[in-house]
Amino acid sequence: MSNIGTELDNVMICLYTLDSVISEDECVPQALHSIYNISLYLGVRIRHSTLLSLANYVREWSALTELEQELIVELFKNLVESYRASDYNSVKDVAKRIFKILIGTGLDTKTAKDAVELVLNTLYTALAMSFISVATDTSLLNAQGVPVIPEAPVL
């Protein structure tokens, strides 16, 4: 397993280069895996139940403006560095700012660990939802030469 710096770089590179469908296909799965590895390094969990709960509230990564995306990338990097440096007040402040962008409200958490866990789950959800919506957009798939056969109606 590589170190946390490499995993963070993998996520940052992907988030900065999500400008086309092809790059999403190539980097989003790696970024999701890197977010999971970061959670392991930091001792927090990516929980399936949390991801499902967040799916109703989190904005897709592709729905964010370029400025919002860049801000989240910088904030995420600061969050991880602050948590590793045990600057827990900074962690909670940065997490609130990320939540404000991705969920629309600044969530308060009891501990810095809770904040990091929710941010990782929220970012994971935003990326996954963006990837899923691209993968299910048949017009984009057809444009790339991937034939999509319409489902037969159930009678």
C-alpha positions in Angstrom: 0.0 0.0 0.0 1.4 3.4 -0.9 1.7 6.3 1.5 -1.0 8.9 2.3 0.8 11.6 0.2 0.6 9.5 -2.9 -3.0 8.7 -2.3 -3.8 12.4 -1.7 -1.9 13.2 -4.9 -4.0 10.6 -6.8 -7.2 12.3 -5.6 -6.0 15.8 -6.3 -4.8 14.9 -9.9 -8.2 13.3 -10.7 -10.2 16.2 -9.2 -8.2 18.8 -11.2 -8.4 16.9 -14.5 -12.1 16.0 -14.5 -12.9 17.9 -17.7 -14.0 15.1 -20.1 -15.8 11.9 -20.0 -12.7 9.9 -20.9 -10.7 11.3 -18.0 -13.6 10.5 -15.7 -13.6 6.9 -16.8 -9.9 6.7 -16.2 -9.4 8.5 -12.9 -12.6 8.4 -10.9 -12.3 4.7 -9.9 -8.7 5.3 -8.8 -9.7 8.5 -6.9 -12.4 6.6 -5.1 -9.9 3.9 -4.2 -7.5 6.5 -3.0 -10.2 8.2 -0.8 -10.8 4.8 0.7 -7.1 4.3 1.4 -6.8 7.8 2.9 -9.7 6.8 5.3 -7.7 3.7 6.3 -4.6 5.8 7.0 -6.6 8.3 9.1 -8.5 5.6 11.0 -12.0 6.5 9.8 -14.5 4.5 7.8 -16.2 4.8 4.5 -19.5 3.2 5.3 -22.0 1.9 2.7 -24.9 3.1 4.8 -23.4 6.6 5.1 -22.8 6.8 1.4 -26.4 5.8 0.7 -27.7 8.4 3.2 -25.6 11.1 1.7 -26.7 10.4 -1.9 -29.9 12.3 -1.4 -28.1 15.5 -0.2 -24.7 15.7 -1.9 -24.2 17.6 -5.1 -22.5 15.6 -7.9 -18.9 16.6 -8.5 -19.8 17.4 -12.2 -22.5 19.8 -11.0 -20.1 22.1 -9.2 -18.5 25.1 -10.7 -14.8 25.1 -11.5 -14.2 27.5 -8.7 -16.1 25.3 -6.2 -14.1 22.3 -7.4 -10.8 24.0 -6.9 -11.8 25.3 -3.5 -12.8 21.8 -2.4 -9.5 20.3 -3.6 -7.5 22.8 -1.6 -9.8 22.5 1.5 -9.6 18.7 1.3 -5.8 18.8 1.2 -5.8 21.2 4.2 -8.3 19.0 6.1 -6.0 15.9 5.7 -2.9 17.8 6.7 -4.6 19.5 9.7 -5.9 16.1 10.9 -2.5 14.5 10.6 -1.0 17.5 12.5 -3.7 17.1 15.2 -5.1 20.6 14.6 -8.6 19.6 15.4 -10.2 23.1 15.4 -8.9 23.7 11.9 -10.3 20.3 10.8 -13.8 21.2 12.0 -13.7 24.6 10.3 -12.4 23.2 7.0 -15.0 20.4 7.1 -17.8 23.0 7.6 -16.7 24.8 4.5 -16.6 21.6 2.4 -20.1 20.7 3.7 -21.4 24.1 2.8 -20.3 23.6 -0.8 -21.2 19.9 -1.3 -24.3 19.7 0.9 -25.5 23.3 1.1 -25.1 23.7 4.8 -22.2 23.7 7.3 -22.7 20.6 9.4 -21.4 20.7 13.0 -19.7 17.5 14.3 -18.7 16.5 17.8 -15.2 15.5 17.0 -12.6 16.1 14.3 -12.6 12.4 13.5 -16.4 12.6 12.8 -15.8 15.6 10.6 -13.1 13.8 8.6 -15.2 10.7 8.3 -18.2 12.7 7.0 -16.0 14.7 4.6 -14.4 11.6 3.1 -17.9 10.0 2.7 -19.3 13.1 1.2 -16.5 13.5 -1.3 -16.7 9.8 -2.2 -20.4 10.2 -2.8 -20.1 13.3 -4.9 -17.5 11.6 -7.1 -19.3 8.3 -7.3 -22.6 10.0 -8.2 -20.9 12.0 -11.0 -19.3 8.9 -12.4 -22.6 7.0 -12.3 -24.5 9.7 -14.0 -21.9 9.8 -16.8 -22.0 6.1 -17.1 -25.8 6.0 -17.4 -26.0 8.9 -19.9 -26.7 6.9 -23.1 -26.1 9.8 -25.4 -22.6 10.2 -24.1 -22.0 6.5 -24.4 -23.3 6.5 -27.9 -21.1 9.4 -28.8 -18.1 7.4 -27.6 -19.1 4.5 -29.9 -20.5 2.3 -27.1 -23.8 0.9 -28.4 -26.6 1.1 -25.8 -29.6 -1.1 -26.5 -32.8 0.3 -25.0 -34.5 -1.8 -22.5 -37.7 -3.6 -23.7 -40.8 -2.4 -21.9 -42.2 -4.9 -19.5 -45.8 -5.8 -20.4 
